[in-house]
């Protein structure tokens, strides 16, 4: 499933071709949404934003298109009249006079008025957005220590959209590795400096993934791996998807765990679990 950084980058690409533009034609592949086609044709796109893994396209007539890609949804951007070569099912087509934003395969789609947007179940359950520029690491450190979150394992918490919207599976592994923390730890077991370190790593990894197109390794490590002949698959992540390979910091073999039904990767040496709280590094 695309995570917050991927959805935000998709929103940026969509905004580049349709934000502020008048829609010459709107088509929906889902029968329940076709009643909106005539109403939205001729509307102007008034803004595009993301909330966690949801993408919202606002129109000047007061309606908003809500989409969530889930596992299989994908946006294609094309010159109008040019369709991608795909066997996927077209769900949304937003056409300007010159360009098209096309959503395939997603099924979690709705057209909402202002009141419905405020009450939409998925959106009302979201926590702060990982990529909100106003979110400071100190805010996140305090959130880690709130009663609703402080006694939950990091392995579970770092998939919870109510804790922080936009988190996902690769971000969970990469963030915990960057912070040097085993997924079994709970925030209540961590001292203040360690919670602060985790909060800073969370935002650093999330924003790095956004700016780099999903790469979470630091730039110097990426450059070294590229020079050594690694492909993107080899230099993108520090630990995620690298089970059985050496840790980039200490050389210990990375292990794969199943945590909350999802795969998680960690270095046994860099991310040990001990009965007492880990000391700040």
Secondary structure, 3 states (H helix, E strand, C coil): CCCHHHHHHHHHHHHHHHCCCECCEEEECCHHHHHHHHHHCCCEEEEEEEECCEEEEEECCCCEEEEECCCCCEEEEEECCCCCCCCCCEEEEEECCCEEEEEECCCEEEEECHHHHHHCHHHHCCCEECCCCCCCHHHHHHHHCCCCCCCCEHHHHCCCCCCEECCCHHHHHHHHHHHCCCCCCEHHHCCHHHHHHHHHHHHHHHHHHHHHCCCCCCHHHHHHHHHCCCCHHHHCCCCCCCCCCECCCCCCEEEEEEECCEEEEEECCCCCCCCCCCCCC
